[in-house]
């Protein structure tokens, strides 16, 4: 096993005065940039059709607060990387061939995030508790530029996934929920203590616990 973690100078702070990294919106699709990501898909036999659900315009109660837990973004650097060389020049970087050939793991402290960087230039980044994902993508691009790849750019950026949590402040009868919305809900009490509610618009999965806790992804 080969594991490298360097103690070189923090190149993240050295590029603060460099020119702005190019950035292109949020395309819906990209070619050959979905490596390492599993698309959302409802279980077989459970089609998340929303035709039987009337859109609601009611506001949430004041005591129900939705908190963002994390975001996952994907972008491309448009250059080939020597991940072993990049790992030796960055702090908090780890290269372990047993965890994946041709990729390294980069951790950021503020905001709290970690990113998988492939030698082909693909980057899959997960940010916890912050919506500054565009800023994090630019920051990672500058760090790669300071490692000897001045042609690195932040292109084909897109938001892959977001997750949030909330507390409904009342208990939920999961059996009744699964019975009423059988087309949307998968609930197996012998297997798991929560119910999965699948929606098509917006495309999401809502995990509901009997205590009233809810997680949206």
C-alpha positions as CSV (number, residue, x, y, z in Angstrom):
1,X,0.0,0.0,0.0
2,X,1.3,3.4,-1.0
3,X,-0.1,6.4,1.0
4,X,1.4,9.9,0.6
5,X,0.5,12.9,2.7
6,X,2.8,15.9,2.4
7,X,3.7,18.7,4.7
8,X,4.7,21.2,2.0
9,X,3.6,24.8,2.2
10,X,-0.1,25.4,1.8
11,X,-0.5,26.3,-1.8
12,X,-4.1,27.1,-1.2
13,X,-3.2,30.5,0.2
14,X,-0.5,31.2,-2.4
15,X,-3.0,31.7,-5.3
16,X,-5.4,34.2,-3.8
17,X,-4.2,37.0,-6.1
18,X,-4.4,35.0,-9.3
19,X,-6.8,35.7,-12.1
20,X,-10.4,34.6,-11.8
21,X,-11.0,31.0,-12.8
22,X,-13.3,30.6,-15.7
23,X,-16.8,29.3,-14.8
24,X,-19.6,28.1,-16.9
25,X,-23.2,27.8,-15.5
26,X,-25.0,24.6,-14.6
27,X,-25.4,22.4,-17.7
28,X,-27.9,19.6,-17.3
29,X,-25.8,16.9,-18.9
30,X,-22.1,16.3,-19.6
31,X,-20.2,13.7,-21.5
32,X,-17.9,11.3,-19.8
33,X,-18.1,13.3,-16.5
34,X,-20.3,11.0,-14.5
35,X,-17.6,8.7,-13.3
36,X,-18.0,7.6,-9.8
37,X,-21.6,8.9,-9.5
38,X,-24.7,6.8,-9.1
39,X,-27.8,8.4,-10.6
40,X,-31.0,8.6,-8.6
41,X,-33.4,5.7,-9.4
42,X,-36.5,4.5,-7.7
43,X,-36.6,0.8,-6.7
44,X,-38.1,-1.7,-9.2
45,X,-41.9,-1.8,-9.1
46,X,-42.1,1.6,-7.4
47,X,-42.7,4.4,-10.0
48,X,-42.5,7.9,-8.5
49,X,-45.4,9.4,-10.5
50,X,-46.8,12.6,-9.0
51,X,-50.1,12.7,-11.0
52,X,-52.1,11.7,-7.9
53,X,-50.6,14.5,-5.7
54,X,-52.1,18.0,-5.7
55,X,-49.4,20.7,-5.5
56,X,-49.4,22.4,-2.1
57,X,-49.0,26.1,-1.6
58,X,-49.1,26.0,2.2
59,X,-46.1,27.4,4.1
60,X,-44.2,25.4,6.7
61,X,-44.9,26.2,10.3
62,X,-42.4,28.5,12.0
63,X,-41.1,25.8,14.3
64,X,-40.2,23.5,11.3
65,X,-36.7,24.5,10.1
66,X,-35.1,22.9,7.0
67,X,-31.3,22.8,7.4
68,X,-28.9,22.1,4.5
69,X,-26.7,19.1,5.3
70,X,-24.5,18.9,2.3
71,X,-24.1,19.4,-1.5
72,X,-22.3,17.4,-4.1
73,X,-20.9,19.0,-7.3
74,X,-19.0,17.7,-10.3
75,X,-16.8,19.6,-12.7
76,X,-13.9,19.1,-15.1
77,X,-10.4,20.6,-15.0
78,X,-9.9,20.1,-18.8
79,X,-6.3,18.7,-18.3
80,X,-4.5,15.5,-17.5
81,X,-3.0,15.2,-14.0
82,X,-0.3,13.2,-12.4
83,X,-2.2,12.6,-9.1
84,X,0.9,11.2,-7.3
85,X,2.8,14.5,-8.1
86,X,-0.2,16.6,-7.1
87,X,-0.5,14.8,-3.8
88,X,3.1,15.6,-2.9
89,X,2.5,19.3,-3.4
90,X,-0.8,19.7,-1.5
91,X,-1.7,19.6,2.2
92,X,-4.4,17.2,3.3
93,X,-4.1,15.2,0.2
94,X,-4.1,11.4,0.1
95,X,-3.1,9.1,-2.7
96,X,-3.8,5.4,-2.1
97,X,-3.9,3.1,-5.1
98,X,-5.9,0.5,-3.1
99,X,-8.7,3.0,-2.7
100,X,-8.8,3.8,-6.4
101,X,-6.2,3.8,-9.2
102,X,-5.6,7.2,-10.8
103,X,-7.4,9.4,-8.2
104,X,-6.6,11.2,-5.0
105,X,-8.6,12.5,-2.1
106,X,-8.3,16.2,-1.1
107,X,-9.8,17.5,2.1
108,X,-10.7,21.1,2.9
109,X,-11.1,22.4,6.4
110,X,-13.1,25.6,5.8
111,X,-15.6,25.1,4.4
112,X,-15.6,21.4,5.4
113,X,-15.4,19.4,2.2
114,X,-13.6,16.6,0.4
115,X,-13.0,16.0,-3.2
116,X,-12.0,13.0,-5.4
117,X,-9.8,14.2,-8.2
118,X,-9.1,11.8,-11.1
119,X,-6.1,11.9,-13.4
120,X,-8.4,12.6,-16.4
121,X,-9.4,15.9,-14.7
122,X,-12.8,14.8,-13.3
123,X,-13.6,16.2,-9.8
124,X,-16.4,15.0,-7.5
125,X,-16.7,17.3,-4.5
126,X,-18.9,16.9,-1.4
127,X,-19.4,20.1,0.8
128,X,-20.9,19.7,4.2
129,X,-23.3,22.3,5.7
130,X,-22.5,25.1,3.2
131,X,-24.0,26.3,-0.1
132,X,-20.7,27.9,-1.3
133,X,-20.1,25.1,-3.7
134,X,-19.1,27.4,-6.6
135,X,-16.5,29.0,-4.4
136,X,-15.1,25.6,-3.4
137,X,-14.8,24.5,-7.0
138,X,-12.8,27.6,-7.9
139,X,-10.6,27.1,-4.8
140,X,-9.8,23.5,-5.9
141,X,-9.0,24.7,-9.4
142,X,-6.6,27.3,-8.1
143,X,-4.9,24.7,-6.0
144,X,-4.4,22.5,-9.0
145,X,-3.0,25.5,-11.0
146,X,-0.5,26.1,-8.3
147,X,0.7,22.5,-8.5
148,X,2.1,23.1,-12.0
149,X,-1.1,22.9,-14.2
150,X,-1.8,26.5,-15.2
151,X,-4.2,25.4,-17.9
152,X,-6.6,23.9,-15.4
153,X,-10.1,25.4,-15.6
154,X,-13.4,24.9,-13.9
155,X,-15.6,23.8,-16.7
156,X,-18.8,21.7,-17.0
157,X,-19.8,22.6,-13.5
158,X,-23.1,21.1,-12.2
159,X,-24.8,20.5,-9.0
160,X,-25.3,16.8,-8.6
161,X,-27.1,16.4,-5.3
162,X,-28.2,18.3,-2.2
163,X,-29.5,16.9,1.1
164,X,-31.4,18.6,3.9
165,X,-32.9,17.6,7.3
166,X,-36.0,18.8,9.2
167,X,-38.0,17.9,12.3
168,X,-41.8,18.0,11.8
169,X,-42.4,18.3,15.6
170,X,-45.0,15.5,15.6
171,X,-44.9,11.7,15.3
172,X,-45.6,10.0,11.9
173,X,-47.6,6.8,11.5
174,X,-45.4,5.1,8.8
175,X,-47.9,2.3,8.2
176,X,-50.7,4.7,7.4
177,X,-48.3,6.8,5.2
178,X,-47.3,3.7,3.2
179,X,-50.9,2.6,2.8
180,X,-52.1,5.9,1.6
181,X,-49.2,6.6,-0.8
182,X,-48.4,3.1,-1.9
183,X,-47.3,4.3,-5.3
184,X,-44.6,6.5,-3.8
185,X,-43.6,4.9,-0.5
186,X,-41.4,1.9,0.2
187,X,-41.6,0.8,3.8
188,X,-40.3,-2.5,5.2
189,X,-40.4,-2.4,9.0
190,X,-38.6,-5.7,9.3
191,X,-35.7,-4.3,7.3
192,X,-35.5,-0.6,8.2
193,X,-37.2,1.7,10.7
194,X,-37.8,4.5,8.2
195,X,-40.0,4.9,5.1
196,X,-38.7,6.1,1.8
197,X,-40.9,8.5,-0.1
198,X,-40.0,9.0,-3.8
199,X,-41.0,12.1,-5.8
200,X,-40.6,12.8,-9.4
201,X,-41.2,16.6,-9.3
202,X,-38.8,17.6,-7.9
203,X,-36.8,14.5,-8.4
204,X,-36.0,13.5,-4.8
205,X,-36.2,10.9,-2.0
206,X,-37.6,11.8,1.4
207,X,-36.7,9.5,4.3
208,X,-39.3,9.7,7.1
209,X,-38.9,8.4,10.7
210,X,-41.7,7.7,13.1
211,X,-40.3,10.4,15.4
212,X,-41.0,13.1,12.8
213,X,-37.4,13.4,11.6
214,X,-37.1,13.9,7.8
215,X,-34.2,13.8,5.4
216,X,-34.5,15.0,1.8
217,X,-32.0,14.0,-0.8
